[in-house]
Amino acid sequence: MERDRQVLGHKHGFSQLFVARSNRLRNYVKKLMLGEINSAEKTRDKSLVFNLYEELVHNIEQALHPGERKFHPKGRIKFAKFKDEFYSLNYPKGKVAALTVWKMIRTFIKGSIEAFMEGGVLPKRNLSTLGKNRCKIPEGQEKHVYDIFLHYQQWREDNGLWDDCDRIVALIQSIVEAESMCSPAFEEIKKNKIYVDVSNSVLCLPAQCMFCKSVANATSSGGARLHADRDSSFLQAR
């Protein structure tokens, strides 16, 4: 981050964003970076932003849709809700563990790059093409797991609920729409460089991205659109 700032910081409008899941890591990197900036500059500099993942999602939602709250916390589906209110009631003797089904939905059926490219949901025919090393569905249970997913989707819609994949896909669509309309809100959220803790979940944001394995290392970069669910991440090159 500091190297980019030294090399590119003189350019008009240059901005950086660091995203982490851990508040401790976020504060540590922030202290390292702001230690290189004098006090007067700290108070007015808006080009260097440090966000936790939830802050980032909230800030972008508010920038694109001020005053709106499409995804109320009470409607959010986490694993405990999925298991207790859906899976255990409908599949008390399930052939596949609830956690396995949950991970398959979030990581592949709704949360993979393939799903995103298909409009948000991976077609059933594609589930078996992911490979055994990548997709851990018990052999012969692909159709069963996908049928559970379809049931889950209907249950979610009937009850007005949402999961993290729904929220991120909606946000990506809002960003793309804002970009196509040359919206001032798009210019507000746009960053030149994004640095991401690889354990994090990151959504689509126009930038050059750096995946940070640690504070000192970055593994890849380039013009990119980034999206991830809670358990896996992928990079879609622009």
C-alpha positions as CSV (number, residue, x, y, z in Angstrom):
1,M,0.0,0.0,0.0
2,E,2.8,2.4,0.9
3,R,4.7,1.7,-2.2
4,D,1.6,2.4,-4.4
5,R,1.0,5.6,-2.4
6,Q,4.6,6.7,-3.1
7,V,4.4,5.8,-6.8
8,L,0.9,6.8,-7.6
9,G,-0.1,9.2,-4.8
10,H,0.7,12.3,-6.9
11,K,-2.0,11.4,-9.4
12,H,-5.3,13.4,-9.2
13,G,-8.0,11.4,-7.5
14,F,-5.8,8.5,-6.5
15,S,-7.5,6.5,-3.7
16,Q,-6.9,3.3,-1.8
17,L,-9.1,0.9,0.2
18,F,-8.1,-1.8,2.7
19,V,-10.7,-4.4,3.7
20,A,-10.4,-6.9,6.5
21,R,-12.6,-9.2,8.5
22,S,-10.6,-8.6,11.7
23,N,-10.9,-5.3,13.4
24,R,-7.5,-5.9,14.9
25,L,-5.9,-6.4,11.5
26,R,-7.7,-3.3,10.1
27,N,-6.4,-1.2,13.0
28,Y,-2.9,-2.5,12.7
29,V,-2.6,-1.7,9.0
30,K,-4.3,1.7,9.6
31,K,-1.7,2.5,12.2
32,L,1.2,1.5,9.9
33,M,-0.1,3.6,7.1
34,L,-1.2,6.7,9.0
35,G,2.1,6.7,10.8
36,E,3.6,7.8,7.5
37,I,1.2,10.8,7.1
38,N,1.6,14.0,9.1
39,S,-1.2,15.1,11.4
40,A,-2.5,17.9,9.2
41,E,-2.8,15.5,6.2
42,K,-4.6,12.9,8.3
43,T,-7.5,15.2,9.1
44,R,-8.3,16.1,5.5
45,D,-7.1,13.0,3.6
46,K,-10.1,11.0,2.2
47,S,-8.1,8.9,-0.3
48,L,-7.0,6.3,2.2
49,V,-9.9,4.2,3.6
50,F,-9.8,1.2,6.0
51,N,-13.0,-0.8,6.2
52,L,-14.3,-4.0,7.9
53,Y,-16.2,-6.1,5.4
54,E,-19.6,-5.2,6.9
55,E,-18.7,-1.5,6.9
56,L,-17.8,-1.7,3.2
57,V,-21.1,-3.4,2.2
58,H,-23.1,-0.9,4.4
59,N,-21.3,2.1,3.0
60,I,-21.7,1.1,-0.6
61,E,-25.4,0.4,-0.1
62,Q,-25.9,3.8,1.5
63,A,-24.0,5.6,-1.2
64,L,-26.1,3.9,-4.0
65,H,-29.4,3.9,-2.2
66,P,-29.5,6.7,0.5
67,G,-32.0,6.0,3.2
68,E,-33.1,2.6,1.9
69,R,-32.7,-0.6,3.7
70,K,-33.6,-3.5,1.4
71,F,-31.9,-6.2,3.5
72,H,-33.1,-5.9,7.1
73,P,-31.0,-7.8,9.6
74,K,-34.1,-9.7,10.9
75,G,-34.5,-11.3,7.5
76,R,-30.9,-12.5,7.2
77,I,-30.4,-16.3,7.0
78,K,-27.3,-17.6,8.8
79,F,-26.4,-21.3,9.2
80,A,-28.3,-21.6,12.5
81,K,-31.5,-20.3,11.0
82,F,-31.1,-22.4,7.9
83,K,-30.6,-25.5,10.1
84,D,-33.2,-24.9,12.8
85,E,-36.0,-23.4,10.7
86,F,-35.6,-25.1,7.4
87,Y,-33.4,-28.1,7.2
88,S,-34.2,-29.9,10.5
89,L,-37.9,-29.4,9.9
90,N,-38.0,-30.5,6.3
91,Y,-35.2,-33.1,6.3
92,P,-35.0,-34.5,9.8
93,K,-33.3,-37.7,8.5
94,G,-31.3,-35.9,5.8
95,K,-28.9,-38.1,3.8
96,V,-26.5,-35.1,3.7
97,A,-25.5,-33.0,6.7
98,A,-27.1,-29.6,7.0
99,L,-23.7,-27.9,7.1
100,T,-22.6,-29.6,3.9
101,V,-25.8,-28.5,2.1
102,W,-25.3,-24.9,3.5
103,K,-21.7,-24.8,2.2
104,M,-22.7,-26.2,-1.2
105,I,-25.3,-23.5,-1.6
106,R,-23.1,-20.6,-0.4
107,T,-19.9,-21.7,-2.0
108,F,-21.0,-23.2,-5.3
109,I,-24.8,-23.0,-6.2
110,K,-25.1,-19.3,-5.3
111,G,-21.7,-18.1,-4.3
112,S,-19.3,-19.2,-7.1
113,I,-18.1,-17.4,-10.2
114,E,-20.0,-19.9,-12.3
115,A,-23.2,-19.0,-10.5
116,F,-22.6,-15.3,-10.9
117,M,-22.0,-15.7,-14.6
118,E,-25.2,-17.7,-14.9
119,G,-27.3,-14.8,-13.3
120,G,-26.9,-15.8,-9.7
121,V,-27.6,-19.5,-9.6
122,L,-25.6,-22.4,-10.9
123,P,-27.7,-24.7,-13.1
124,K,-28.2,-28.2,-11.9
125,R,-26.5,-29.7,-14.9
126,N,-23.3,-27.8,-14.0
127,L,-23.0,-29.0,-10.4
128,S,-21.4,-32.3,-11.3
129,T,-18.8,-30.5,-13.5
130,L,-17.1,-28.7,-10.6
131,G,-14.9,-31.7,-9.8
132,K,-14.5,-33.9,-6.7
133,N,-11.5,-31.9,-5.3
134,R,-13.5,-28.7,-5.4
135,C,-17.0,-29.7,-4.6
136,K,-17.4,-32.1,-1.7
137,I,-21.0,-33.3,-2.3
138,P,-21.1,-37.0,-1.4
139,E,-21.1,-39.1,-4.6
140,G,-24.5,-39.6,-6.1
141,Q,-26.1,-36.9,-4.0
142,E,-25.8,-34.0,-6.4
143,K,-29.4,-34.1,-7.5
144,H,-30.6,-34.5,-3.9
145,V,-28.6,-31.5,-2.7
146,Y,-29.8,-29.3,-5.6
147,D,-33.5,-30.3,-4.9
148,I,-32.9,-29.2,-1.3
149,F,-31.5,-25.9,-2.6
150,L,-34.6,-25.3,-4.8
151,H,-36.8,-26.0,-1.8
152,Y,-34.7,-23.6,0.3
153,Q,-35.1,-20.9,-2.3
154,Q,-38.8,-21.2,-2.3
155,W,-38.9,-21.2,1.5
156,R,-36.7,-18.1,1.6
157,E,-38.9,-16.2,-0.8
158,D,-42.2,-17.3,0.8
159,N,-40.9,-15.9,4.2
160,G,-39.3,-12.7,2.8
161,L,-35.8,-13.8,3.9
162,W,-32.4,-13.3,2.4
163,D,-28.9,-14.7,2.6
164,D,-25.5,-13.1,2.0
165,C,-25.4,-14.2,-1.7
166,D,-28.7,-12.4,-2.4
167,R,-27.3,-9.2,-0.9
168,I,-24.0,-9.2,-2.7
169,V,-25.6,-10.0,-6.1
170,A,-28.1,-7.2,-5.6
171,L,-25.2,-4.8,-4.7
172,I,-23.1,-5.8,-7.7
173,Q,-26.1,-5.2,-9.9
174,S,-26.5,-1.7,-8.3
175,I,-22.9,-0.9,-8.9
176,V,-23.0,-1.9,-12.5
177,E,-26.2,0.2,-13.0
178,A,-24.6,3.2,-11.3
179,E,-21.5,2.8,-13.5
180,S,-23.5,2.6,-16.7
181,M,-25.5,5.8,-15.7
182,C,-22.3,7.7,-14.8
183,S,-23.8,8.2,-11.4
184,P,-22.0,10.5,-8.9
185,A,-22.5,7.7,-6.3
186,F,-20.4,5.5,-8.5
187,E,-17.5,8.0,-8.5
188,E,-17.9,8.2,-4.7
189,I,-17.3,4.5,-4.1
190,K,-14.7,3.9,-6.9
191,K,-11.2,3.2,-5.7
192,N,-8.0,2.9,-7.6
193,K,-6.5,0.2,-5.4
194,I,-8.1,-2.3,-3.1
195,Y,-6.2,-4.4,-0.7
196,V,-8.0,-7.5,0.7
197,D,-7.3,-9.8,3.5
198,V,-7.7,-13.2,1.7
199,S,-9.8,-14.6,4.6
200,N,-12.3,-11.9,3.8
201,S,-15.5,-11.7,1.7
202,V,-15.4,-9.0,-0.8
203,L,-17.9,-7.7,-3.3
204,C,-17.7,-6.2,-6.7
205,L,-15.9,-2.8,-6.7
206,P,-14.2,-1.1,-9.6
207,A,-10.5,-1.0,-8.9
208,Q,-7.1,-2.6,-9.2
209,C,-7.1,-5.3,-6.6
210,M,-4.4,-6.7,-4.4
211,F,-5.1,-9.9,-2.4
212,C,-3.1,-9.6,0.8
213,K,-2.0,-12.9,2.3
214,S,-0.5,-10.9,5.2
215,V,0.3,-7.3,5.9
216,A,3.6,-7.6,4.0
217,N,2.5,-9.8,1.0
218,A,0.2,-9.5,-2.0
219,T,-0.4,-12.4,-4.4
220,S,-2.1,-10.9,-7.4
221,S,-3.2,-7.6,-9.0
222,G,-4.8,-6.2,-12.0
223,G,-8.0,-4.4,-13.2
224,A,-10.7,-6.5,-11.6
225,R,-14.2,-7.0,-10.4
226,L,-14.2,-8.9,-7.2
227,H,-16.9,-10.9,-5.6
228,A,-17.1,-13.5,-2.8
229,D,-19.4,-15.2,-0.4
230,R,-18.5,-15.9,3.2
231,D,-16.6,-19.0,2.5
232,S,-14.8,-18.6,-0.8
233,S,-13.7,-15.9,-3.2
234,F,-13.1,-15.4,-6.8
235,L,-11.7,-12.7,-9.1
236,Q,-13.5,-11.8,-12.3
237,A,-11.1,-9.9,-14.6
238,R,-12.6,-7.0,-16.3
